[in-house]
Amino acid sequence: MQIAKIELSKWLSLTFASYSCYMGRRMEELIEQPRLLTINRQSVIGQSGITQDEMDAFLDKVSIRFDELCVTISRERPVDPRFDFVPFRSHPLYETTGGNFACIDPAFLLEKMYSGVHWLIHDDLPTNEREDLFKAWGLLFERYVHWLFSGVPKGSPAAYFPFPRWEDGQESFDGVFLRDALLVPLEYKGGFLSQEAKYSSRVDALVDELERKIVPGCRQLAAKIGSLFDTEGSKRKTLRGIPVQQVSRILPALIVQDHALRGLSINWWLNRRFRELMNTRLVRTGVEILPLNVVNIEDLERLVESSDSGTFDFIYSLHNKAVRDPEMKHQLHNFLYGSPGYGTCDSARWKEINDQIQEAMFSYTFPNEWKGRGDRVK
């Protein structure tokens, strides 16, 4: 990765290794030896395969001097300081003295593995080039969601259609699941809400941002569902290769990336907006439009992972929530918590992915130790 002056896989491995340094300590150890709360620029790499240049490049992007952190926090920003942790999220490590670094919250380090790459690129780009990043990141997000769904077992009673098109060749939904009389149209929105929208405590700032970045997904769903099931046959569009004549229930879902969209009442508000937009469309008799599920990517990963294990049906789970929580007031994860099979991760697909990640990380950080272990695993 040119911006970080280090390969992306190595940057992510160092992020996880740093997180492990803090989380791998018992509370008693930290109380008895407070020095374990810090990592040293040079000694932390020890006998690992990490070079000093790589460690320095990594620290340059995730750390900040304590005095600079104080200045950053004291700057005036359009946020409520009680809720804004962006300065800490941007640089979860702060330098104390002599090349020693302490961590404000290990969770912020782990978060770097999720959205850190995006913001790393964002902060290094000129303002006039950041819009291109948002567009590219959105496309990448779409491909990632498609990759998640592409692993759904072939024997599954629901068929997945990625990026389907209308009969005239124009793009329709971002994705579709079809199960008997149930159609699940999907739109993917990989954008992030602004700092002001998330942390200012101003409802108008949040609503404006939702209208600008997320509601277009609701509008697209409503428009496309309306076109597919219009009361007038002459206005009705058809999907290439997807038979919908028998469909009587529509379960719309909006897949989003920003964690803030998991917040309480967000799904309720977006579902209400979707309903308003859907009410402007005339849908043929016999078709029921269910409430809108807003699914954060982290929840989607768990849903798909659980489904891959063969003991959980994520289409049924979304359908069940829409029926039992029609106003969408409950958070999806909390609603599903405790459901049989939810949270299981013993599928062959995810085991293979986990093994690949482990090999990439440990063969880089501890090549000598991994060589023997890797041979045994194979």
C-alpha positions in Angstrom: 0.0 0.0 0.0 1.8 3.1 -1.3 0.2 5.5 1.2 1.3 3.5 4.2 4.7 2.6 2.6 4.0 -1.0 3.5 2.1 -3.9 1.9 -1.6 -4.0 2.9 -1.4 -7.6 4.2 1.5 -6.6 6.4 -0.2 -3.4 7.7 -3.3 -5.5 8.7 -1.1 -8.2 10.3 0.7 -5.5 12.4 -2.6 -4.1 13.4 -3.8 -7.4 14.7 -0.4 -8.1 16.3 -0.6 -4.8 18.2 -4.1 -5.6 19.3 -3.0 -9.0 20.5 -0.2 -7.4 22.5 -2.7 -5.6 24.7 -5.5 -8.2 24.8 -3.1 -11.1 25.5 -2.4 -9.8 29.0 -4.3 -10.8 32.2 -5.6 -8.0 34.4 -3.3 -9.1 37.2 -0.3 -8.8 35.0 -1.1 -5.3 34.0 -1.7 -4.2 37.6 1.6 -5.7 38.8 3.6 -4.6 35.8 2.1 -1.3 34.3 4.9 -1.2 31.8 3.1 -4.0 29.9 0.5 -1.4 29.0 3.1 0.0 26.5 4.8 -1.4 23.4 8.3 -0.3 22.4 9.0 0.7 18.8 12.1 -1.6 18.7 11.8 -4.3 21.3 8.3 -5.3 20.3 9.4 -6.8 17.0 11.9 -9.0 18.9 12.6 -12.2 17.0 9.7 -11.8 14.6 10.0 -11.4 10.9 9.0 -7.7 11.1 11.6 -5.2 10.0 12.1 -2.0 11.8 11.2 0.0 8.6 7.8 -1.8 8.5 7.1 -1.3 12.1 8.0 2.4 11.8 5.7 2.8 8.7 2.9 1.1 10.6 3.3 3.3 13.7 3.5 6.4 11.6 -0.2 5.9 10.6 -1.8 4.6 13.8 0.0 6.6 16.5 0.4 10.2 17.6 2.5 12.1 20.2 0.6 12.8 23.4 1.0 16.5 23.1 -0.4 16.4 19.5 -3.3 14.3 20.7 -4.1 17.0 23.3 -4.1 19.7 20.6 -6.3 17.6 18.3 -8.9 17.1 21.0 -8.9 20.8 22.0 -9.7 21.9 18.4 -13.2 23.1 17.8 -15.2 20.6 15.7 -18.9 20.3 14.8 -19.5 17.6 17.3 -20.6 16.9 20.9 -17.3 16.0 22.7 -19.2 13.5 24.9 -19.7 11.2 21.9 -16.9 12.0 19.5 -14.0 9.5 19.7 -12.6 10.2 16.2 -9.2 11.6 17.4 -8.7 8.3 19.4 -10.0 6.1 16.5 -7.7 7.9 14.0 -4.7 7.2 16.2 -5.4 4.5 18.8 -1.7 4.5 19.9 -0.1 7.5 21.5 3.6 7.9 22.1 4.8 8.4 25.7 8.6 8.6 25.9 11.6 6.8 24.4 9.6 5.1 21.5 7.0 3.6 23.9 3.4 3.6 22.8 0.3 3.1 24.9 -3.2 2.2 23.6 -6.2 4.3 24.4 -8.6 1.4 23.7 -7.6 -1.8 22.0 -11.1 -1.9 20.3 -10.0 1.2 18.3 -7.0 -0.8 17.1 -9.2 -3.7 16.0 -11.5 -1.3 14.2 -8.6 -0.4 12.0 -8.9 -3.8 10.4 -12.4 -3.0 9.4 -12.6 0.6 8.1 -9.0 1.6 8.8 -7.8 1.1 5.2 -10.5 3.4 3.8 -9.7 6.2 6.2 -6.0 5.7 5.7 -6.4 6.4 2.0 -9.0 9.1 2.6 -6.8 11.2 4.9 -3.9 11.1 2.5 -5.8 12.2 -0.5 -6.4 15.8 -1.6 -10.0 16.9 -0.9 -10.9 17.0 -4.6 -10.0 13.3 -5.0 -11.9 11.9 -2.1 -15.2 11.6 -4.0 -13.4 9.1 -6.3 -12.5 7.0 -3.2 -16.1 7.0 -2.0 -17.3 5.7 -5.4 -14.5 3.1 -5.6 -15.1 1.9 -2.0 -18.8 1.6 -2.8 -18.1 -0.7 -5.7 -15.7 -2.7 -3.6 -18.4 -3.0 -1.0 -20.9 -4.3 -3.5 -18.4 -6.9 -4.7 -17.7 -8.0 -1.2 -21.4 -8.5 -0.4 -21.7 -10.5 -3.6 -18.8 -12.6 -2.5 -20.5 -13.3 0.8 -23.7 -14.4 -0.9 -21.9 -16.4 -3.5 -20.9 -18.9 -0.9 -24.5 -19.8 0.1 -24.8 -23.6 -0.3 -26.0 -24.6 -3.7 -28.6 -26.8 -2.1 -30.2 -23.9 -0.3 -33.9 -23.5 -1.0 -33.2 -19.8 -1.9 -31.5 -18.9 -5.2 -29.2 -15.9 -5.3 -28.9 -13.6 -8.4 -26.1 -11.1 -8.3 -26.6 -7.7 -10.0 -29.7 -8.8 -12.0 -30.8 -6.8 -15.0 -34.1 -5.8 -16.6 -34.9 -7.5 -19.9 -33.7 -4.4 -21.7 -30.2 -4.9 -20.2 -30.4 -2.0 -17.7 -29.3 -2.5 -14.1 -32.0 -3.4 -11.6 -31.3 -4.4 -8.0 -27.9 -5.0 -6.6 -28.9 -8.5 -5.8 -32.0 -10.7 -5.4 -32.9 -13.9 -3.5 -35.8 -16.0 -4.7 -37.5 -18.6 -2.6 -40.8 -20.0 -3.8 -43.3 -17.1 -3.4 -40.8 -14.8 -1.5 -38.6 -12.3 -3.3 -35.8 -10.6 -1.4 -34.6 -7.5 -3.4 -31.3 -6.1 -2.1 -29.5 -2.7 -2.3 -25.9 -2.2 -1.0 -24.8 1.1 0.4 -21.1 1.2 1.5 -21.0 4.9 2.4 -19.9 6.3 5.8 -21.8 9.0 7.6 -20.0 12.2 8.4 -18.5 13.0 11.8 -21.0 15.7 12.4 -23.9 13.4 11.6 -22.8 10.8 14.1 -21.4 12.8 16.9 -23.0 16.3 17.0 -26.2 15.2 18.8 -28.1 17.2 16.2 -31.0 15.4 14.7 -31.1 17.6 11.7 -27.4 16.7 10.9 -28.1 13.0 11.1 -31.3 13.2 9.1 -29.7 15.3 6.4 -26.9 12.7 6.1 -29.3 9.8 6.0 -31.3 11.5 3.3 -28.2 12.1 1.2 -26.4 8.8 1.6 -28.8 6.1 2.7 -32.3 7.0 1.7 -31.4 6.8 -2.0 -31.2 3.0 -1.4 -34.7 3.1 0.0 -35.8 5.1 -3.1 -34.1 2.6 -5.4 -35.8 -0.3 -3.8 -39.3 1.3 -3.9 -38.9 2.4 -7.5 -37.7 -1.0 -8.7 -40.2 -3.0 -6.7 -42.9 -0.7 -8.1 -41.7 -1.2 -11.6 -41.6 -5.0 -11.2 -45.1 -5.3 -9.8 -46.9 -2.3 -11.2 -50.7 -2.6 -11.4 -50.6 -1.8 -15.1 -49.2 -4.7 -17.1 -48.0 -2.3 -19.8 -45.7 -0.5 -17.3 -44.5 -3.6 -15.6 -40.8 -4.5 -16.1 -39.4 -8.0 -16.0 -36.1 -9.3 -14.6 -33.9 -11.3 -17.0 -33.8 -14.9 -16.0 -35.7 -14.4 -12.7 -39.3 -15.7 -12.8 -41.5 -13.6 -10.4 -45.0 -14.6 -11.6 -45.6 -16.7 -8.4 -44.2 -14.1 -6.0 -46.6 -12.9 -3.4 -44.3 -11.5 -0.8 -41.5 -8.9 -1.1 -38.9 -8.8 1.7 -36.7 -5.7 0.9 -33.3 -5.4 2.5 -30.7 -2.6 2.6 -27.1 -3.7 3.3 -25.0 -1.0 4.8 -21.4 -0.6 6.0 -21.3 2.2 8.6 -21.5 0.9 12.2 -23.5 3.9 13.2 -26.4 2.6 11.1 -26.8 -0.2 13.7 -27.9 2.4 16.1 -31.2 2.2 17.9 -34.2 3.5 15.8 -32.2 3.8 12.6 -33.9 0.8 11.0 -37.3 2.2 12.3 -36.7 5.6 10.7 -35.4 4.2 7.3 -38.3 1.7 7.2 -40.7 4.6 7.7 -39.1 6.5 4.8 -39.2 3.4 2.7 -42.9 3.0 3.4 -43.5 6.6 2.4 -41.7 6.1 -0.9 -43.4 2.8 -1.5 -46.8 4.4 -0.9 -46.3 6.4 -4.0 -46.2 3.2 -6.1 -49.2 1.2 -7.2 -48.5 -2.5 -6.8 -50.6 -5.2 -8.3 -53.1 -7.1 -6.1 -51.8 -10.2 -4.3 -48.4 -8.8 -3.6 -47.5 -7.9 0.0 -44.5 -5.6 0.7 -42.9 -6.4 4.0 -41.0 -4.0 6.2 -37.4 -3.0 5.2 -34.6 -4.8 6.9 -31.5 -2.6 7.3 -28.6 -5.0 7.8 -25.1 -3.8 8.8 -22.2 -5.7 7.1 -21.0 -7.1 10.4 -24.5 -8.6 11.1 -24.6 -9.9 7.5 -21.3 -11.6 7.9 -22.6 -13.4 11.0 -25.9 -14.3 9.2 -24.2 -15.8 6.2 -21.5 -17.5 8.3 -24.2 -19.1 10.4 -26.1 -20.1 7.3 -23.0 -21.7 5.8 -22.8 -24.0 8.8 -26.1 -25.5 7.7 -27.9 -25.0 11.0 -29.3 -21.5 10.4 -31.6 -20.0 7.7 -30.8 -16.3 7.3 -33.6 -15.7 4.8 -36.1 -17.1 7.3 -34.6 -15.0 10.1 -35.0 -11.7 8.1 -38.5 -12.8 7.1 -39.3 -13.6 10.7 -38.1 -10.3 12.0 -40.1 -8.4 9.4 -43.3 -10.2 10.5 -42.8 -10.1 14.2 -41.3 -6.6 14.3 -43.2 -4.7 11.6 -42.1 -1.3 12.8 -38.4 -2.4 12.9 -37.8 -1.1 16.4 -35.5 -3.8 17.6 -31.8 -4.2 16.6 -31.3 -7.2 14.3 -28.5 -8.8 16.4 -30.5 -8.5 19.6 -33.6 -9.9 17.9 -31.7 -12.9 16.6 -29.5 -13.5 19.7 -30.3 -17.0 21.0 -31.9 -18.2 17.8 -30.8 -21.8 17.1 -27.7 -21.9 14.9 -27.1 -18.1 15.0 -23.5 -17.3 15.6 -22.1 -20.8 14.6 -19.0 -20.7 12.5 -18.0 -24.3 11.8 -18.5 -24.4 8.0 -15.7 -25.6 5.8 -15.8 -22.3 3.8 -15.1 -20.1 6.9 -12.6 -22.6 8.3 -10.6 -22.3 5.0 -10.8 -18.5 5.1 -9.7 -18.4 8.7 -6.7 -20.7 7.9 -5.7 -18.5 5.0 -5.8 -15.4 7.2 -3.8 -17.1 10.0 -1.2 -18.3 7.5 -0.8 -14.8 6.0 -0.4 -13.1 9.4 1.7 -15.6 11.2 4.0 -16.6 8.3 4.9 -12.9 8.2 5.1 -12.0 11.9 6.7 -15.3 13.1 8.0 -17.0 9.9 10.3 -19.5 11.8 7.6 -20.7 14.2 4.9 -20.8 11.4 7.0 -22.9 9.1 6.8 -26.0 11.3 3.2 -25.3 12.3 2.1 -24.7 8.7 3.6 -28.0 7.5 1.7 -29.8 10.3 -1.6 -28.1 9.4 -1.2 -29.0 5.7 
